[in-house]
Amino acid sequence: MKVTVEVSQKDLRDMMRFSGEKQRSAAISKFLTSSLMLSRRRELLDKFVSGEWGTAGPTGDEMKDEWVRP
Amino acid sequence: MILPDSVLWIDFSRIKTPVVVKQQIAPYLRAADTVLCDPVRFEVLRCERRTDRARTEAIFATVPLLPTPANFWQESIKLGQLCMDGGITVPPLDVMIATVAIHHKAEVVTFDTHFELIQKVMPKLQVRLLKRAV
């Protein structure tokens, strides 16, 4: 989907510099995607800390025997 | 770059892991420079129960995945043999995770002391060894 956004010259320059992208739209898109992924990740991780989400199965410590078995 | 070891992802997601341990792990999973690699992805997902897989996959989809080096298997063999020659026996998957971490200069964050042993024979491996909070 195409949208028109207002971005300052400085921000755009920095986005191209940090992303390594030559195209302005590719640089903005890359930044947006990585920022979105990070926000999504943090939101999902919070669900595990709060107890809303959780997986069954052994903990790392309980699996240690399996890992050291030759 | 921070490369959380499988044990961090596993402990973090488990229902029975104490909250204090989850809080200890959380900053390493929340960091902007946190990355994932295929051996960690494999180790976590291969033992995930059917009902839990979608959630773990959902989180993994938000973490940048380090490309597996083209010479991954050969480098893993070399590192494994280096461990063996140094009198160190470590699980094969730890050797594979270490291989990817060395290639990308990522720091492995773990509770697993095997990585410290690997570091003894391969000082290029960056390791941050944590002790579970009590």
N, CA and C atoms of all chains as a GROMACS GRO file, in nm:
protein
  612
    1MET      N    1   0.085  -0.119   0.000
    1MET     CA    2   0.000   0.000   0.000
    1MET      C    3   0.089   0.125   0.000
    2LYS      N    4   0.052   0.222  -0.079
    2LYS     CA    5   0.132   0.344  -0.087
    2LYS      C    6   0.068   0.454  -0.003
    3VAL      N    7   0.151   0.522   0.075
    3VAL     CA    8   0.101   0.637   0.154
    3VAL      C    9   0.200   0.752   0.139
    4THR      N   10   0.151   0.871   0.159
    4THR     CA   11   0.239   0.988   0.153
    4THR      C   12   0.269   1.031   0.296
    5VAL      N   13   0.396   1.046   0.328
    5VAL     CA   14   0.433   1.086   0.465
    5VAL      C   15   0.527   1.207   0.460
    6GLU      N   16   0.520   1.286   0.567
    6GLU     CA   17   0.611   1.402   0.580
    6GLU      C   18   0.732   1.356   0.660
    7VAL      N   19   0.849   1.368   0.603
    7VAL     CA   20   0.973   1.332   0.674
    7VAL      C   21   1.073   1.446   0.653
    8SER      N   22   1.142   1.482   0.760
    8SER     CA   23   1.240   1.591   0.746
    8SER      C   24   1.361   1.542   0.665
    9GLN      N   25   1.428   1.638   0.604
    9GLN     CA   26   1.548   1.605   0.524
    9GLN      C   27   1.650   1.528   0.607
   10LYS      N   28   1.669   1.577   0.730
   10LYS     CA   29   1.770   1.516   0.817
   10LYS      C   30   1.734   1.370   0.849
   11ASP      N   31   1.607   1.350   0.886
   11ASP     CA   32   1.563   1.213   0.918
   11ASP      C   33   1.578   1.120   0.798
   12LEU      N   34   1.541   1.171   0.683
   12LEU     CA   35   1.550   1.090   0.562
   12LEU      C   36   1.695   1.054   0.530
   13ARG      N   37   1.782   1.155   0.542
   13ARG     CA   38   1.925   1.132   0.518
   13ARG      C   39   1.978   1.024   0.612
   14ASP      N   40   1.940   1.036   0.740
   14ASP     CA   41   1.987   0.940   0.840
   14ASP      C   42   1.930   0.801   0.816
   15MET      N   43   1.804   0.796   0.775
   15MET     CA   44   1.743   0.665   0.748
   15MET      C   45   1.816   0.596   0.632
   16MET      N   46   1.854   0.673   0.531
   16MET     CA   47   1.927   0.615   0.418
   16MET      C   48   2.068   0.573   0.461
   17ARG      N   49   2.127   0.656   0.544
   17ARG     CA   50   2.263   0.627   0.593
   17ARG      C   51   2.263   0.499   0.679
   18PHE      N   52   2.173   0.493   0.775
   18PHE     CA   53   2.172   0.378   0.868
   18PHE      C   54   2.123   0.250   0.799
   19SER      N   55   2.030   0.263   0.708
   19SER     CA   56   1.973   0.143   0.645
   19SER      C   57   2.061   0.092   0.531
   20GLY      N   58   2.144   0.182   0.477
   20GLY     CA   59   2.228   0.143   0.364
   20GLY      C   60   2.151   0.139   0.233
   21GLU      N   61   2.026   0.183   0.240
   21GLU     CA   62   1.942   0.182   0.119
   21GLU      C   63   1.968   0.309   0.037
   22LYS      N   64   1.966   0.295  -0.094
   22LYS     CA   65   1.990   0.410  -0.182
   22LYS      C   66   1.858   0.482  -0.214
   23GLN      N   67   1.749   0.405  -0.216
   23GLN     CA   68   1.618   0.462  -0.247
   23GLN      C   69   1.551   0.512  -0.119
   24ARG      N   70   1.489   0.632  -0.130
   24ARG     CA   71   1.425   0.689  -0.011
   24ARG      C   72   1.311   0.601   0.041
   25SER      N   73   1.228   0.553  -0.051
   25SER     CA   74   1.113   0.472  -0.006
   25SER      C   75   1.161   0.341   0.057
   26ALA      N   76   1.267   0.283   0.004
   26ALA     CA   77   1.320   0.157   0.059
   26ALA      C   78   1.376   0.180   0.200
   27ALA      N   79   1.442   0.296   0.218
   27ALA     CA   80   1.498   0.329   0.350
   27ALA      C   81   1.387   0.347   0.453
   28ILE      N   82   1.283   0.421   0.416
   28ILE     CA   83   1.170   0.443   0.508
   28ILE      C   84   1.102   0.310   0.541
   29SER      N   85   1.082   0.230   0.437
   29SER     CA   86   1.015   0.102   0.456
   29SER      C   87   1.096   0.010   0.548
   30LYS      N   88   1.228   0.009   0.530
   30LYS     CA   89   1.315  -0.076   0.612
   30LYS      C   90   1.309  -0.032   0.759
   31PHE      N   91   1.314   0.097   0.779
   31PHE     CA   92   1.310   0.149   0.916
   31PHE      C   93   1.176   0.119   0.983
   32LEU      N   94   1.071   0.139   0.907
   32LEU     CA   95   0.937   0.115   0.959
   32LEU      C   96   0.920  -0.032   0.997
   33THR      N   97   0.967  -0.120   0.910
   33THR     CA   98   0.953  -0.264   0.934
   33THR      C   99   1.030  -0.308   1.059
   34SER      N  100   1.154  -0.260   1.071
   34SER     CA  101   1.234  -0.304   1.187
   34SER      C  102   1.176  -0.247   1.317
   35SER      N  103   1.125  -0.126   1.309
   35SER     CA  104   1.065  -0.065   1.428
   35SER      C  105   0.937  -0.139   1.467
   36LEU      N  106   0.860  -0.175   1.368
   36LEU     CA  107   0.736  -0.248   1.392
   36LEU      C  108   0.762  -0.386   1.450
   37MET      N  109   0.864  -0.454   1.395
   37MET     CA  110   0.899  -0.586   1.446
   37MET      C  111   0.940  -0.579   1.592
   38LEU      N  112   1.017  -0.475   1.625
   38LEU     CA  113   1.062  -0.460   1.764
   38LEU      C  114   0.943  -0.434   1.857
   39SER      N  115   0.853  -0.348   1.815
   39SER     CA  116   0.735  -0.318   1.899
   39SER      C  117   0.648  -0.442   1.916
   40ARG      N  118   0.630  -0.516   1.807
   40ARG     CA  119   0.550  -0.640   1.815
   40ARG      C  120   0.616  -0.740   1.910
   41ARG      N  121   0.750  -0.752   1.897
   41ARG     CA  122   0.822  -0.848   1.981
   41ARG      C  123   0.804  -0.812   2.129
   42ARG      N  124   0.822  -0.684   2.160
   42ARG     CA  125   0.810  -0.643   2.301
   42ARG      C  126   0.668  -0.665   2.354
   43GLU      N  127   0.570  -0.642   2.270
   43GLU     CA  128   0.431  -0.665   2.312
   43GLU      C  129   0.408  -0.813   2.343
   44LEU      N  130   0.460  -0.900   2.255
   44LEU     CA  131   0.443  -1.044   2.275
   44LEU      C  132   0.521  -1.093   2.397
   45LEU      N  133   0.642  -1.041   2.415
   45LEU     CA  134   0.724  -1.082   2.530
   45LEU      C  135   0.655  -1.044   2.661
   46ASP      N  136   0.590  -0.928   2.663
   46ASP     CA  137   0.519  -0.885   2.784
   46ASP      C  138   0.410  -0.985   2.825
   47LYS      N  139   0.352  -1.050   2.726
   47LYS     CA  140   0.246  -1.149   2.756
   47LYS      C  141   0.303  -1.267   2.834
   48PHE      N  142   0.430  -1.301   2.806
   48PHE     CA  143   0.492  -1.412   2.879
   48PHE      C  144   0.528  -1.370   3.022
   49VAL      N  145   0.572  -1.247   3.037
   49VAL     CA  146   0.608  -1.201   3.172
   49VAL      C  147   0.482  -1.189   3.258
   50SER      N  148   0.374  -1.140   3.200
   50SER     CA  149   0.250  -1.121   3.276
   50SER      C  150   0.180  -1.253   3.306
   51GLY      N  151   0.216  -1.357   3.233
   51GLY     CA  152   0.153  -1.487   3.253
   51GLY      C  153   0.034  -1.510   3.159
   52GLU      N  154   0.004  -1.409   3.077
   52GLU     CA  155  -0.107  -1.424   2.981
   52GLU      C  156  -0.075  -1.537   2.881
   53TRP      N  157   0.051  -1.544   2.844
   53TRP     CA  158   0.099  -1.650   2.756
   53TRP      C  159   0.202  -1.733   2.832
   54GLY      N  160   0.212  -1.859   2.795
   54GLY     CA  161   0.314  -1.944   2.856
   54GLY      C  162   0.314  -2.078   2.785
   55THR      N  163   0.429  -2.141   2.779
   55THR     CA  164   0.435  -2.272   2.714
   55THR      C  165   0.460  -2.379   2.820
   56ALA      N  166   0.412  -2.500   2.788
   56ALA     CA  167   0.436  -2.612   2.879
   56ALA      C  168   0.572  -2.673   2.847
   57GLY      N  169   0.601  -2.784   2.911
   57GLY     CA  170   0.729  -2.850   2.880
   57GLY      C  171   0.836  -2.816   2.981
   58PRO      N  172   0.948  -2.886   2.971
   58PRO     CA  173   1.056  -2.869   3.069
   58PRO      C  174   1.129  -2.735   3.054
   59THR      N  175   1.185  -2.687   3.163
   59THR     CA  176   1.266  -2.565   3.158
   59THR      C  177   1.406  -2.603   3.108
   60GLY      N  178   1.486  -2.502   3.085
   60GLY     CA  179   1.621  -2.527   3.037
   60GLY      C  180   1.701  -2.613   3.133
   61ASP      N  181   1.684  -2.586   3.260
   61ASP     CA  182   1.757  -2.661   3.362
   61ASP      C  183   1.716  -2.808   3.361
   62GLU      N  184   1.587  -2.832   3.343
   62GLU     CA  185   1.537  -2.970   3.340
   62GLU      C  186   1.582  -3.045   3.215
   63MET      N  187   1.612  -2.968   3.109
   63MET     CA  188   1.655  -3.031   2.984
   63MET      C  189   1.805  -3.052   2.978
   64LYS      N  190   1.874  -3.006   3.082
   64LYS     CA  191   2.020  -3.010   3.084
   64LYS      C  192   2.075  -3.151   3.062
   65ASP      N  193   2.007  -3.250   3.124
   65ASP     CA  194   2.055  -3.388   3.112
   65ASP      C  195   2.053  -3.434   2.967
   66GLU      N  196   1.948  -3.390   2.898
   66GLU     CA  197   1.937  -3.428   2.756
   66GLU      C  198   2.051  -3.366   2.677
   67TRP      N  199   2.085  -3.241   2.711
   67TRP     CA  200   2.186  -3.168   2.636
   67TRP      C  201   2.328  -3.224   2.657
   68VAL      N  202   2.353  -3.273   2.778
   68VAL     CA  203   2.490  -3.320   2.803
   68VAL      C  204   2.510  -3.466   2.765
   69ARG      N  205   2.397  -3.535   2.733
   69ARG     CA  206   2.412  -3.675   2.696
   69ARG      C  207   2.498  -3.686   2.569
   70PRO      N  208   2.604  -3.769   2.572
   70PRO     CA  209   2.693  -3.776   2.455
   70PRO      C  210   2.624  -3.843   2.336
   71MET      N  211   2.568  -0.717   1.867
   71MET     CA  212   2.449  -0.800   1.855
   71MET      C  213   2.440  -0.900   1.970
   72ILE      N  214   2.319  -0.919   2.016
   72ILE     CA  215   2.294  -1.014   2.125
   72ILE      C  216   2.227  -1.138   2.068
   73LEU      N  217   2.287  -1.253   2.092
   73LEU     CA  218   2.228  -1.378   2.045
   73LEU      C  219   2.188  -1.461   2.167
   74PRO      N  220   2.061  -1.450   2.209
   74PRO     CA  221   2.019  -1.531   2.323
   74PRO      C  222   2.023  -1.679   2.286
   75ASP      N  223   2.081  -1.757   2.373
   75ASP     CA  224   2.087  -1.902   2.354
   75ASP      C  225   1.947  -1.962   2.371
   76SER      N  226   1.930  -2.083   2.323
   76SER     CA  227   1.800  -2.152   2.330
   76SER      C  228   1.743  -2.153   2.472
   77VAL      N  229   1.831  -2.174   2.568
   77VAL     CA  230   1.785  -2.188   2.707
   77VAL      C  231   1.714  -2.061   2.756
   78LEU      N  232   1.756  -1.946   2.706
   78LEU     CA  233   1.689  -1.822   2.746
   78LEU      C  234   1.547  -1.816   2.691
   79TRP      N  235   1.532  -1.852   2.564
   79TRP     CA  236   1.398  -1.853   2.504
   79TRP      C  237   1.309  -1.955   2.574
   80ILE      N  238   1.365  -2.073   2.602
   80ILE     CA  239   1.288  -2.180   2.664
   80ILE      C  240   1.244  -2.139   2.804
   81ASP      N  241   1.338  -2.095   2.884
   81ASP     CA  242   1.304  -2.055   3.022
   81ASP      C  243   1.206  -1.938   3.023
   82PHE      N  244   1.225  -1.846   2.931
   82PHE     CA  245   1.138  -1.728   2.929
   82PHE      C  246   0.993  -1.765   2.900
   83SER      N  247   0.974  -1.862   2.814
   83SER     CA  248   0.836  -1.893   2.771
   83SER      C  249   0.764  -1.991   2.863
   84ARG      N  250   0.838  -2.063   2.945
   84ARG     CA  251   0.775  -2.167   3.026
   84ARG      C  252   0.685  -2.109   3.137
   85ILE      N  253   0.570  -2.172   3.152
   85ILE     CA  254   0.475  -2.128   3.255
   85ILE      C  255   0.539  -2.138   3.393
   86LYS      N  256   0.615  -2.248   3.415
   86LYS     CA  257   0.666  -2.272   3.550
   86LYS      C  258   0.795  -2.196   3.583
   87THR      N  259   0.848  -2.121   3.489
   87THR     CA  260   0.968  -2.042   3.520
   87THR      C  261   0.931  -1.927   3.614
   88PRO      N  262   1.003  -1.909   3.724
   88PRO     CA  263   0.970  -1.800   3.816
   88PRO      C  264   0.978  -1.664   3.746
   89VAL      N  265   0.889  -1.574   3.785
   89VAL     CA  266   0.883  -1.441   3.723
   89VAL      C  267   1.017  -1.369   3.734
   90VAL      N  268   1.087  -1.389   3.844
   90VAL     CA  269   1.215  -1.321   3.864
   90VAL      C  270   1.317  -1.363   3.757
   91VAL      N  271   1.310  -1.488   3.714
   91VAL     CA  272   1.400  -1.535   3.607
   91VAL      C  273   1.356  -1.476   3.473
   92LYS      N  274   1.224  -1.471   3.451
   92LYS     CA  275   1.174  -1.411   3.326
   92LYS      C  276   1.215  -1.264   3.317
   93GLN      N  277   1.209  -1.196   3.429
   93GLN     CA  278   1.248  -1.054   3.430
   93GLN      C  279   1.398  -1.038   3.406
   94GLN      N  280   1.472  -1.137   3.452
   94GLN     CA  281   1.618  -1.134   3.429
   94GLN      C  282   1.649  -1.153   3.280
   95ILE      N  283   1.573  -1.240   3.215
   95ILE     CA  284   1.598  -1.271   3.074
   95ILE      C  285   1.544  -1.162   2.981
   96ALA      N  286   1.432  -1.104   3.019
   96ALA     CA  287   1.357  -1.012   2.931
   96ALA      C  288   1.444  -0.906   2.860
   97PRO      N  289   1.534  -0.836   2.928
   97PRO     CA  290   1.610  -0.732   2.858
   97PRO      C  291   1.690  -0.785   2.739
   98TYR      N  292   1.734  -0.909   2.748
   98TYR     CA  293   1.814  -0.966   2.639
   98TYR      C  294   1.727  -1.004   2.518
   99LEU      N  295   1.600  -1.030   2.544
   99LEU     CA  296   1.509  -1.064   2.434
   99LEU      C  297   1.443  -0.939   2.377
  100ARG      N  298   1.435  -0.834   2.459
  100ARG     CA  299   1.368  -0.710   2.416
  100ARG      C  300   1.461  -0.613   2.343
  101ALA      N  301   1.590  -0.635   2.351
  101ALA     CA  302   1.686  -0.537   2.296
  101ALA      C  303   1.671  -0.521   2.145
  102ALA      N  304   1.698  -0.400   2.099
  102ALA     CA  305   1.686  -0.372   1.956
  102ALA      C  306   1.788  -0.452   1.875
  103ASP      N  307   1.900  -0.486   1.936
  103ASP     CA  308   2.003  -0.560   1.860
  103ASP      C  309   2.002  -0.711   1.891
  104THR      N  310   1.889  -0.758   1.942
  104THR     CA  311   1.874  -0.902   1.965
  104THR      C  312   1.853  -0.973   1.832
  105VAL      N  313   1.921  -1.084   1.814
  105VAL     CA  314   1.908  -1.162   1.691
  105VAL      C  315   1.883  -1.309   1.723
  106LEU      N  316   1.849  -1.381   1.618
  106LEU     CA  317   1.818  -1.523   1.630
  106LEU      C  318   1.904  -1.596   1.525
  107CYS      N  319   1.932  -1.723   1.549
  107CYS     CA  320   2.000  -1.800   1.444
  107CYS      C  321   1.927  -1.934   1.428
  108ASP      N  322   1.950  -1.999   1.317
  108ASP     CA  323   1.877  -2.123   1.288
  108ASP      C  324   1.898  -2.234   1.391
  109PRO      N  325   2.021  -2.256   1.441
  109PRO     CA  326   2.035  -2.362   1.542
  109PRO      C  327   1.952  -2.334   1.669
  110VAL      N  328   1.940  -2.208   1.710
  110VAL     CA  329   1.858  -2.175   1.827
  110VAL      C  330   1.711  -2.198   1.793
  111ARG      N  331   1.672  -2.151   1.674
  111ARG     CA  332   1.534  -2.169   1.629
  111ARG      C  333   1.498  -2.318   1.628
  112PHE      N  334   1.588  -2.399   1.578
  112PHE     CA  335   1.566  -2.544   1.573
  112PHE      C  336   1.554  -2.602   1.714
  113GLU      N  337   1.647  -2.566   1.801
  113GLU     CA  338   1.650  -2.626   1.934
  113GLU      C  339   1.524  -2.592   2.015
  114VAL      N  340   1.475  -2.470   1.997
  114VAL     CA  341   1.356  -2.430   2.072
  114VAL      C  342   1.230  -2.493   2.011
  115LEU      N  343   1.216  -2.482   1.881
  115LEU     CA  344   1.091  -2.525   1.817
  115LEU      C  345   1.076  -2.676   1.809
  116ARG      N  346   1.187  -2.747   1.802
  116ARG     CA  347   1.176  -2.892   1.784
  116ARG      C  348   1.114  -2.960   1.907
  117CYS      N  349   1.123  -2.897   2.023
  117CYS     CA  350   1.065  -2.960   2.142
  117CYS      C  351   0.940  -2.885   2.190
  118GLU      N  352   0.891  -2.793   2.110
  118GLU     CA  353   0.772  -2.718   2.149
  118GLU      C  354   0.647  -2.803   2.127
  119ARG      N  355   0.559  -2.801   2.225
  119ARG     CA  356   0.437  -2.882   2.210
  119ARG      C  357   0.346  -2.820   2.104
  120ARG      N  358   0.263  -2.905   2.047
  120ARG     CA  359   0.176  -2.863   1.936
  120ARG      C  360   0.100  -2.734   1.968
  121THR      N  361   0.050  -2.726   2.091
  121THR     CA  362  -0.033  -2.610   2.129
  121THR      C  363   0.049  -2.482   2.150
  122ASP      N  364   0.178  -2.497   2.166
  122ASP     CA  365   0.263  -2.381   2.196
  122ASP      C  366   0.338  -2.327   2.074
  123ARG      N  367   0.339  -2.404   1.970
  123ARG     CA  368   0.425  -2.370   1.854
  123ARG      C  369   0.393  -2.236   1.792
  124ALA      N  370   0.265  -2.207   1.774
  124ALA     CA  371   0.226  -2.084   1.704
  124ALA      C  372   0.276  -1.959   1.778
  125ARG      N  373   0.271  -1.964   1.911
  125ARG     CA  374   0.314  -1.847   1.989
  125ARG      C  375   0.464  -1.825   1.979
  126THR      N  376   0.537  -1.934   1.989
  126THR     CA  377   0.683  -1.921   1.979
  126THR      C  378   0.722  -1.876   1.838
  127GLU      N  379   0.655  -1.931   1.739
  127GLU     CA  380   0.682  -1.890   1.600
  127GLU      C  381   0.649  -1.742   1.581
  128ALA      N  382   0.543  -1.697   1.647
  128ALA     CA  383   0.501  -1.556   1.634
  128ALA      C  384   0.610  -1.464   1.687
  129ILE      N  385   0.668  -1.501   1.798
  129ILE     CA  386   0.776  -1.419   1.854
  129ILE      C  387   0.900  -1.426   1.765
  130PHE      N  388   0.935  -1.545   1.724
  130PHE     CA  389   1.054  -1.561   1.640
  130PHE      C  390   1.042  -1.481   1.509
  131ALA      N  391   0.920  -1.464   1.462
  131ALA     CA  392   0.899  -1.389   1.336
  131ALA      C  393   0.934  -1.242   1.353
  132THR      N  394   0.947  -1.196   1.477
  132THR     CA  395   0.977  -1.054   1.502
  132THR      C  396   1.125  -1.031   1.532
  133VAL      N  397   1.204  -1.137   1.529
  133VAL     CA  398   1.347  -1.125   1.562
  133VAL      C  399   1.431  -1.145   1.436
  134PRO      N  400   1.521  -1.051   1.406
  134PRO     CA  401   1.606  -1.068   1.287
  134PRO      C  402   1.685  -1.200   1.295
  135LEU      N  403   1.682  -1.273   1.186
  135LEU     CA  404   1.750  -1.403   1.180
  135LEU      C  405   1.886  -1.389   1.114
  136LEU      N  406   1.991  -1.429   1.185
  136LEU     CA  407   2.126  -1.424   1.127
  136LEU      C  408   2.135  -1.529   1.016
  137PRO      N  409   2.189  -1.491   0.902
  137PRO     CA  410   2.204  -1.592   0.796
  137PRO      C  411   2.303  -1.700   0.841
  138THR      N  412   2.271  -1.824   0.808
  138THR     CA  413   2.363  -1.933   0.837
  138THR      C  414   2.480  -1.923   0.738
  139PRO      N  415   2.604  -1.917   0.789
  139PRO     CA  416   2.718  -1.901   0.698
  139PRO      C  417   2.727  -2.015   0.596
  140ALA      N  418   2.778  -1.983   0.479
  140ALA     CA  419   2.788  -2.083   0.372
  140ALA      C  420   2.877  -2.200   0.415
  141ASN      N  421   2.980  -2.169   0.496
  141ASN     CA  422   3.074  -2.274   0.538
  141ASN      C  423   3.039  -2.327   0.678
  142PHE      N  424   2.911  -2.314   0.713
  142PHE     CA  425   2.864  -2.346   0.849
  142PHE      C  426   2.904  -2.487   0.896
  143TRP      N  427   2.878  -2.586   0.811
  143TRP     CA  428   2.904  -2.724   0.857
  143TRP      C  429   3.054  -2.748   0.875
  144GLN      N  430   3.133  -2.698   0.781
  144GLN     CA  431   3.278  -2.718   0.792
  144GLN      C  432   3.333  -2.646   0.915
  145GLU      N  433   3.285  -2.524   0.940
  145GLU     CA  434   3.331  -2.449   1.057
  145GLU      C  435   3.286  -2.516   1.186
  146SER      N  436   3.165  -2.573   1.184
  146SER     CA  437   3.115  -2.644   1.303
  146SER      C  438   3.200  -2.767   1.332
  147ILE      N  439   3.237  -2.836   1.226
  147ILE     CA  440   3.323  -2.955   1.242
  147ILE      C  441   3.456  -2.912   1.305
  148LYS      N  442   3.514  -2.805   1.249
  148LYS     CA  443   3.644  -2.757   1.300
  148LYS      C  444   3.634  -2.719   1.448
  149LEU      N  445   3.527  -2.647   1.482
  149LEU     CA  446   3.511  -2.603   1.621
  149LEU      C  447   3.487  -2.722   1.714
  150GLY      N  448   3.409  -2.817   1.666
  150GLY     CA  449   3.383  -2.939   1.745
  150GLY      C  450   3.513  -3.015   1.771
  151GLN      N  451   3.595  -3.023   1.667
  151GLN     CA  452   3.722  -3.095   1.681
  151GLN      C  453   3.819  -3.020   1.773
  152LEU      N  454   3.812  -2.888   1.766
  152LEU     CA  455   3.895  -2.805   1.854
  152LEU      C  456   3.857  -2.832   2.001
  153CYS      N  457   3.727  -2.843   2.025
  153CYS     CA  458   3.678  -2.874   2.160
  153CYS      C  459   3.727  -3.012   2.203
  154MET      N  460   3.710  -3.108   2.112
  154MET     CA  461   3.752  -3.245   2.141
  154MET      C  462   3.902  -3.250   2.172
  155ASP      N  463   3.982  -3.182   2.091
  155ASP     CA  464   4.128  -3.179   2.111
  155ASP      C  465   4.165  -3.112   2.243
  156GLY      N  466   4.079  -3.018   2.287
  156GLY     CA  467   4.104  -2.949   2.413
  156GLY      C  468   4.048  -3.024   2.532
  157GLY      N  469   3.995  -3.143   2.507
  157GLY     CA  470   3.942  -3.225   2.616
  157GLY      C  471   3.805  -3.177   2.663
  158ILE      N  472   3.735  -3.107   2.576
  158ILE     CA  473   3.604  -3.053   2.615
  158ILE      C  474   3.494  -3.124   2.538
  159THR      N  475   3.394  -3.175   2.612
  159THR     CA  476   3.280  -3.238   2.548
  159THR      C  477   3.160  -3.147   2.566
  160VAL      N  478   3.109  -3.098   2.454
  160VAL     CA  479   2.992  -3.010   2.460
  160VAL      C  480   2.887  -3.060   2.362
  161PRO      N  481   2.760  -3.029   2.388
  161PRO     CA  482   2.654  -3.075   2.296
  161PRO      C  483   2.674  -3.016   2.157
  162PRO      N  484   2.647  -3.096   2.054
  162PRO     CA  485   2.668  -3.050   1.916
  162PRO      C  486   2.594  -2.920   1.884
  163LEU      N  487   2.474  -2.905   1.938
  163LEU     CA  488   2.399  -2.782   1.905
  163LEU      C  489   2.466  -2.657   1.961
  164ASP      N  490   2.532  -2.670   2.074
  164ASP     CA  491   2.605  -2.555   2.129
  164ASP      C  492   2.720  -2.516   2.037
  165VAL      N  493   2.784  -2.618   1.980
  165VAL     CA  494   2.894  -2.591   1.884
  165VAL      C  495   2.838  -2.517   1.763
  166MET      N  496   2.721  -2.558   1.718
  166MET     CA  497   2.660  -2.495   1.599
  166MET      C  498   2.619  -2.350   1.628
  167ILE      N  499   2.563  -2.327   1.745
  167ILE     CA  500   2.524  -2.190   1.783
  167ILE      C  501   2.651  -2.104   1.792
  168ALA      N  502   2.754  -2.160   1.852
  168ALA     CA  503   2.881  -2.086   1.866
  168ALA      C  504   2.940  -2.054   1.729
  169THR      N  505   2.927  -2.146   1.635
  169THR     CA  506   2.981  -2.124   1.499
  169THR      C  507   2.915  -2.002   1.435
  170VAL      N  508   2.783  -1.994   1.445
  170VAL     CA  509   2.711  -1.880   1.386
  170VAL      C  510   2.748  -1.750   1.460
  171ALA      N  511   2.756  -1.758   1.592
  171ALA     CA  512   2.790  -1.639   1.672
  171ALA      C  513   2.929  -1.586   1.636
  172ILE      N  514   3.024  -1.676   1.621
  172ILE     CA  515   3.161  -1.634   1.587
  172ILE      C  516   3.161  -1.567   1.449
  173HIS      N  517   3.094  -1.628   1.356
  173HIS     CA  518   3.091  -1.575   1.219
  173HIS      C  519   3.035  -1.432   1.216
  174HIS      N  520   2.929  -1.408   1.292
  174HIS     CA  521   2.863  -1.277   1.288
  174HIS      C  522   2.910  -1.184   1.401
  175LYS      N  523   3.006  -1.228   1.480
  175LYS     CA  524   3.058  -1.151   1.593
  175LYS      C  525   2.945  -1.112   1.689
  176ALA      N  526   2.855  -1.205   1.712
  176ALA     CA  527   2.744  -1.181   1.805
  176ALA      C  528   2.781  -1.237   1.942
  177GLU      N  529   2.726  -1.177   2.046
  177GLU     CA  530   2.753  -1.224   2.182
  177GLU      C  531   2.644  -1.322   2.225
  178VAL      N  532   2.685  -1.442   2.262
  178VAL     CA  533   2.589  -1.542   2.309
  178VAL      C  534   2.556  -1.513   2.456
  179VAL      N  535   2.429  -1.498   2.484
  179VAL     CA  536   2.386  -1.478   2.624
  179VAL      C  537   2.317  -1.606   2.668
  180THR      N  538   2.361  -1.661   2.778
  180THR     CA  539   2.315  -1.795   2.815
  180THR      C  540   2.329  -1.823   2.965
  181PHE      N  541   2.259  -1.928   3.007
  181PHE     CA  542   2.281  -1.984   3.142
  181PHE      C  543   2.373  -2.105   3.133
  182ASP      N  544   2.403  -2.145   3.011
  182ASP     CA  545   2.470  -2.271   2.984
  182ASP      C  546   2.623  -2.256   2.988
  183THR      N  547   2.685  -2.324   3.082
  183THR     CA  548   2.830  -2.311   3.101
  183THR      C  549   2.912  -2.374   2.986
  184HIS      N  550   2.845  -2.453   2.901
  184HIS     CA  551   2.918  -2.513   2.788
  184HIS      C  552   2.981  -2.407   2.699
  185PHE      N  553   2.914  -2.292   2.688
  185PHE     CA  554   2.967  -2.186   2.601
  185PHE      C  555   3.096  -2.126   2.658
  186GLU      N  556   3.104  -2.125   2.788
  186GLU     CA  557   3.227  -2.077   2.851
  186GLU      C  558   3.342  -2.174   2.821
  187LEU      N  559   3.307  -2.303   2.816
  187LEU     CA  560   3.408  -2.404   2.783
  187LEU      C  561   3.455  -2.388   2.638
  188ILE      N  562   3.359  -2.364   2.549
  188ILE     CA  563   3.394  -2.344   2.408
  188ILE      C  564   3.484  -2.221   2.394
  189GLN      N  565   3.451  -2.119   2.471
  189GLN     CA  566   3.530  -1.994   2.465
  189GLN      C  567   3.676  -2.018   2.504
  190LYS      N  568   3.697  -2.117   2.590
  190LYS     CA  569   3.835  -2.145   2.634
  190LYS      C  570   3.921  -2.192   2.517
  191VAL      N  571   3.861  -2.267   2.425
  191VAL     CA  572   3.939  -2.313   2.310
  191VAL      C  573   3.922  -2.220   2.190
  192MET      N  574   3.822  -2.133   2.196
  192MET     CA  575   3.797  -2.039   2.086
  192MET      C  576   3.764  -1.901   2.146
  193PRO      N  577   3.871  -1.828   2.185
  193PRO     CA  578   3.849  -1.700   2.254
  193PRO      C  579   3.772  -1.596   2.171
  194LYS      N  580   3.763  -1.618   2.040
  194LYS     CA  581   3.687  -1.524   1.956
  194LYS      C  582   3.537  -1.527   1.988
  195LEU      N  583   3.493  -1.636   2.050
  195LEU     CA  584   3.352  -1.647   2.086
  195LEU      C  585   3.321  -1.553   2.202
  196GLN      N  586   3.225  -1.465   2.182
  196GLN     CA  587   3.185  -1.373   2.290
  196GLN      C  588   3.068  -1.436   2.366
  197VAL      N  589   3.086  -1.445   2.498
  197VAL     CA  590   2.984  -1.511   2.581
  197VAL      C  591   2.951  -1.423   2.702
  198ARG      N  592   2.821  -1.412   2.729
  198ARG     CA  593   2.779  -1.351   2.855
  198ARG      C  594   2.704  -1.459   2.932
  199LEU      N  595   2.770  -1.510   3.035
  199LEU     CA  596   2.713  -1.619   3.112
  199LEU      C  597   2.632  -1.562   3.229
  200LEU      N  598   2.504  -1.597   3.233
  200LEU     CA  599   2.418  -1.549   3.341
  200LEU      C  600   2.396  -1.661   3.442
  201LYS      N  601   2.366  -1.620   3.564
  201LYS     CA  602   2.325  -1.718   3.665
  201LYS      C  603   2.179  -1.694   3.694
  202ARG      N  604   2.101  -1.801   3.697
  202ARG     CA  605   1.957  -1.784   3.720
  202ARG      C  606   1.932  -1.711   3.851
  203ALA      N  607   1.847  -1.609   3.843
  203ALA     CA  608   1.810  -1.533   3.963
  203ALA      C  609   1.730  -1.624   4.057
  204VAL      N  610   1.747  -1.602   4.185
  204VAL     CA  611   1.671  -1.681   4.283
  204VAL      C  612   1.586  -1.588   4.369
   0.00000   0.00000   0.00000
